[in-house]
C-alpha cells in the first residue's frame, strides 16, 4: 500500500504545472511593450523598386531626325542604348548600339571635313600659316626667330645683366655657369655669379630658394625676373631671357609670354584678335619680381 502511494505522489509531481519553477527565457515569447512610454518606430519599408527596375529599351529615331539632334543628346542616347544592350545581350540590341556609334563616327568625320574647308577659306585660323610642317620651311623659320632674338638681346646688352646664384656645395652650378657665360660671348651681356655661401643675405633679398637660379636684372632699376631654376640648356635659357626682357620692357603683356620672336599678331599671339581677359591693358603696372631694399 505504501509503495502505491509513493508512486502516485511521484506521478503527481511530474504532471503538475511548473508554476514555481524558473522558466528558460529563451523558450518564452518576448514581452512587447507598446504605448506612449515604449514607442516603437515602424520598420522601414523595403524599397524593391530599384532592385526590380528593368532597363528600358531606348527609342531610336530615324537617322534623318537623329541628324538634327545636338551632340549631348546623341551621347545620352548612345549611353542608354549601351546600358540596354549590355543588359539584354541580344544581337539586335548590340547591333543598334554600334549603329549609333557608327552614326557618331560619321558625324565627327563630317565635322572634320568641313573644318578643312573652313581652314582653307580662313588661313588665319590655322596653325599651318605660322608653323609649317615642311622641313626646309621650318629650318628657315627657326633661323628667322633666332636672328630676331639675337638682335633684340644684343640691343639690350647695356640695359640688362644676367646673374646666376650658386653655392659651393652645388654641383649643378658648375654645369650651369659655362652656359650662362655664353650670354657675354653671344650678346655682350654682363654675366655675374653670386655665391650665396659668401653673401647669404642675397637669398632673401632676391627670393632665391634653389641653386642654380638664373635671373635677368634691369640696370638702375628694381625690376628683375628669374628665367631658370636648376640647369637649363642654352637655347631655352636665351629664349626665356628674350621673353623676360620683352616683358620687362613692356613690349608684350603677360598673356603674350609664350609668343615667340616673329609671332606677334599671328596665330600664336594670344592677343592678336583682341583681349582675352577682363583685365585692361593698363592693369599690369607693378614690377614682376621682388623689390630691392636698397
C-alpha positions in Angstrom: 0.0 0.0 0.0 2.8 2.4 0.9 4.6 1.7 -2.4 1.4 2.6 -4.4 1.1 5.8 -2.5 4.7 6.7 -3.2 4.4 6.0 -6.9 1.2 8.1 -7.1 2.9 11.1 -5.4 5.8 11.0 -7.8 3.5 10.9 -10.8 1.5 13.9 -9.4 4.7 15.9 -9.0 5.7 15.4 -12.7 2.2 16.0 -14.0 1.6 19.2 -12.1 2.1 22.6 -13.9 5.6 24.0 -13.2 4.4 27.3 -11.8 7.0 27.5 -9.2 10.0 26.7 -11.4 12.3 29.1 -13.2 11.4 29.3 -16.9 14.0 29.4 -19.6 13.9 33.0 -21.1 14.9 31.6 -24.5 11.7 29.5 -24.6 9.4 32.3 -23.5 7.9 34.7 -26.0 9.4 38.2 -25.9 7.2 40.7 -24.0 6.5 43.6 -26.3 5.8 46.9 -24.6 3.7 49.3 -26.6 2.2 52.7 -25.8 3.3 56.3 -25.1 6.4 55.4 -23.0 7.5 52.4 -25.0 7.0 53.8 -28.5 8.4 51.5 -31.2 9.1 53.1 -34.7 7.5 51.1 -37.5 10.0 49.2 -39.6 11.2 51.0 -42.7 9.6 49.8 -45.9 12.0 47.9 -48.1 12.3 49.6 -51.5 12.4 46.9 -54.0 11.8 49.2 -57.0 15.4 49.8 -57.6 16.2 46.1 -57.3 13.4 45.1 -59.7 13.7 48.1 -62.1 14.4 46.9 -65.6 16.5 48.8 -68.1 14.0 50.1 -70.7 14.8 49.9 -74.4 15.6 53.4 -75.8 13.6 54.7 -78.7 16.0 55.3 -81.6 14.6 57.8 -84.1 15.2 57.7 -87.8 18.6 58.9 -89.0 17.1 62.0 -90.6 15.7 63.1 -87.3 18.8 62.0 -85.4 20.9 64.3 -87.6 19.1 67.3 -86.1 20.0 66.3 -82.5 22.7 68.1 -80.6 25.9 66.1 -79.6 25.0 66.0 -75.9 21.6 64.5 -76.7 23.1 61.9 -79.1 25.6 61.0 -76.4 22.9 60.3 -73.9 21.0 58.1 -76.4 24.2 56.1 -77.1 24.9 55.6 -73.4 21.3 54.5 -72.8 21.5 52.0 -75.7 24.8 50.7 -74.4 23.3 50.0 -71.0 20.3 48.3 -72.6 22.4 46.2 -74.9 24.7 45.1 -72.0 21.6 44.1 -70.0 19.6 42.4 -72.8 22.6 40.9 -74.6 20.7 40.3 -77.8 22.1 40.6 -81.3 19.6 43.3 -82.2 20.3 45.4 -79.1 24.1 45.3 -79.6 23.7 46.0 -83.3 21.6 49.1 -82.6 24.3 50.3 -80.2 27.0 50.0 -82.8 24.8 51.6 -85.4 24.6 54.7 -83.1 28.3 54.6 -82.7 28.8 54.5 -86.4 26.5 57.5 -86.8 28.5 59.4 -84.3 31.8 58.5 -86.1 30.4 59.7 -89.4 29.2 62.9 -87.9 32.7 63.6 -86.4 34.3 62.9 -89.8 31.9 65.2 -91.5 32.8 67.9 -89.0 36.5 67.4 -89.7 35.8 67.7 -93.4 34.0 71.0 -93.0 36.8 72.2 -90.7 39.4 71.7 -93.5 37.3 73.8 -95.9 37.0 76.5 -93.2 40.8 76.5 -92.6 41.3 76.9 -96.4 38.8 79.8 -96.5 40.3 81.4 -93.4 44.0 80.6 -93.1 44.4 82.9 -90.1 42.6 80.2 -88.1 45.1 77.5 -89.0 48.5 76.9 -87.4 50.0 76.0 -90.7 50.4 79.6 -91.6 52.7 80.2 -88.6 54.1 76.7 -88.1 54.9 75.0 -91.4 55.5 71.2 -91.4 57.9 71.1 -94.4 61.5 70.6 -93.3 63.1 73.5 -95.3 60.4 75.9 -94.3 60.8 75.0 -90.6 64.5 75.5 -90.8 64.1 78.9 -92.4 61.5 79.9 -89.7 63.8 78.8 -86.9 66.7 80.8 -88.3 64.5 83.8 -88.6 63.4 83.5 -85.0 66.9 83.0 -83.7 68.1 86.1 -85.6 65.3 88.2 -84.1 66.2 87.0 -80.6 69.9 87.7 -81.1 69.3 91.2 -82.4 66.9 92.1 -79.6 69.2 90.7 -76.8 72.2 92.5 -78.2 70.3 95.8 -78.4 69.5 95.4 -74.6 73.0 94.4 -73.6 73.7 97.7 -71.8 70.3 97.7 -70.1 70.2 94.2 -68.6 72.6 91.8 -66.8 72.4 88.1 -66.2 73.0 86.9 -62.7 73.4 83.3 -61.6 73.1 82.5 -57.9 75.1 79.4 -56.7 76.6 77.7 -53.7 79.9 76.0 -53.2 78.2 72.7 -52.5 76.1 72.9 -55.6 77.4 70.5 -58.3 74.8 71.6 -60.8 76.1 75.1 -60.6 79.3 74.1 -62.1 77.4 72.9 -65.2 75.1 75.9 -65.4 77.9 78.6 -65.1 79.6 77.9 -68.5 76.1 78.0 -70.2 75.4 81.4 -68.6 78.8 82.8 -69.7 77.7 82.3 -73.3 75.5 85.4 -72.9 78.6 87.5 -72.7 80.1 85.9 -75.7 77.0 85.9 -77.9 75.2 89.1 -76.8 77.7 91.2 -75.0 75.9 91.0 -71.7 77.4 91.3 -68.3 77.2 87.9 -66.5 77.6 87.8 -62.8 77.9 84.8 -60.4 76.8 85.4 -56.8 77.8 82.8 -54.2 75.1 82.6 -51.5 77.6 81.0 -49.1 79.6 84.2 -49.2 76.6 86.5 -49.4 73.7 84.7 -47.6 71.7 87.9 -47.4 71.1 87.8 -51.2 69.0 84.7 -50.9 66.2 86.5 -49.1 66.7 89.8 -50.9 66.2 88.2 -54.4 63.9 85.4 -53.3 66.3 82.6 -54.3 65.4 79.2 -52.8 67.3 76.8 -55.0 70.6 76.8 -56.8 71.5 77.4 -59.5 68.9 80.2 -60.1 69.5 82.4 -63.2 67.9 85.8 -63.2 67.6 88.8 -65.6 68.1 92.1 -63.8 67.5 95.5 -65.3 70.2 98.0 -64.6 69.5 101.1 -62.4 66.1 99.6 -61.7 64.4 97.3 -59.2 62.9 95.1 -61.9 64.1 91.6 -62.3 62.8 88.2 -63.3 64.0 84.6 -62.7 64.3 82.7 -66.0 65.7 79.4 -64.8 65.8 77.3 -61.6 68.2 74.4 -62.0 70.3 73.5 -65.0 68.8 74.9 -68.3 70.2 74.4 -71.8 71.4 77.4 -73.6 68.7 77.6 -76.3 66.0 77.5 -73.6 67.9 80.0 -71.4 68.3 82.5 -74.3 64.6 82.1 -75.3 63.5 82.8 -71.7 65.8 85.8 -71.4 64.3 87.1 -74.7 60.8 86.8 -73.3 61.7 88.3 -69.9 63.4 91.3 -71.4 60.4 92.0 -73.7 58.1 91.6 -70.7 60.1 94.0 -68.5 60.4 96.5 -71.4 56.6 96.5 -71.8 56.8 95.2 -75.4 54.5 92.3 -74.5 51.9 91.6 -71.8 51.9 88.6 -69.5 49.3 86.9 -71.7 51.8 87.0 -74.6 54.7 85.4 -72.7 54.5 82.3 -74.9 54.5 84.4 -78.1 57.9 83.8 -79.7 60.0 86.0 -81.9 58.2 86.9 -85.1 54.9 85.5 -83.9 53.4 88.9 -82.9 49.9 89.4 -84.4 49.9 85.8 -85.7 48.3 82.5 -84.8 50.4 82.0 -81.7 49.8 85.5 -80.3 47.1 85.3 -77.6 46.1 88.9 -78.1 46.3 89.0 -81.9 42.5 89.4 -82.2 41.9 91.5 -79.1 41.8 91.0 -75.3 41.1 87.5 -73.9 40.6 88.5 -70.3 38.7 91.1 -68.2 41.9 92.9 -67.3 42.6 96.1 -69.2 45.9 97.0 -71.0 46.8 99.3 -68.1 46.1 96.8 -65.3 49.6 95.4 -65.3 51.8 98.1 -64.0 53.6 96.6 -60.9 57.1 95.1 -61.2 57.0 91.4 -61.7 59.6 90.4 -59.1 60.7 91.3 -55.6 61.7 94.9 -54.9 65.2 95.8 -54.0 65.6 97.0 -50.4 68.4 99.4 -51.3 
